[in-house]
Amino acid sequence: MNKADLIEKIAEEAGITKTQANAALNSFADAVTKTLKAGGKVTLVGFGTFLVSYREGRKGHNPQTKAPITIKEKVVARFKGGKELSAKLKSSLKDLKPLLVKKKK
């Protein structure tokens, strides 16, 4: 699902126009971004939490050339699913598993 699909789904489910759904989605994304940039977190009870995580620099390698490289430290956005979301996904495990399990060569 991409942004356009999500906007269409929100508009349909909420009974609003796509323009209104787009504005709502953009407003949500902006609010989450501003909160994370300020070092905060956004918790949606039952759905999950958006938070900022720090990753220290480390040594790595280029998988094609095997040459050593230095991976810089960085700040990344994370999402941790809530209990209700996890429970809903767990209940559909038998339907999702064939889509997610990599086939062995």
Number of C-alpha atoms within 10 A of each C-alpha: 6 6 10 11 10 15 21 16 15 19 18 13 9 9 11 12 14 17 12 14 20 18 13 15 16 13 12 11 12 12 13 18 18 12 16 19 14 10 11 14 19 16 16 11 12 13 14 17 15 19 20 18 14 10 12 10 11 10 9 12 12 10 8 6 7 9 9 11 11 11 13 10 11 10 11 11 13 13 15 13 17 15 13 13 15 14 13 10 13 12 11 10 12 10 11 12 10 10 9 9 8 8 7 4 3
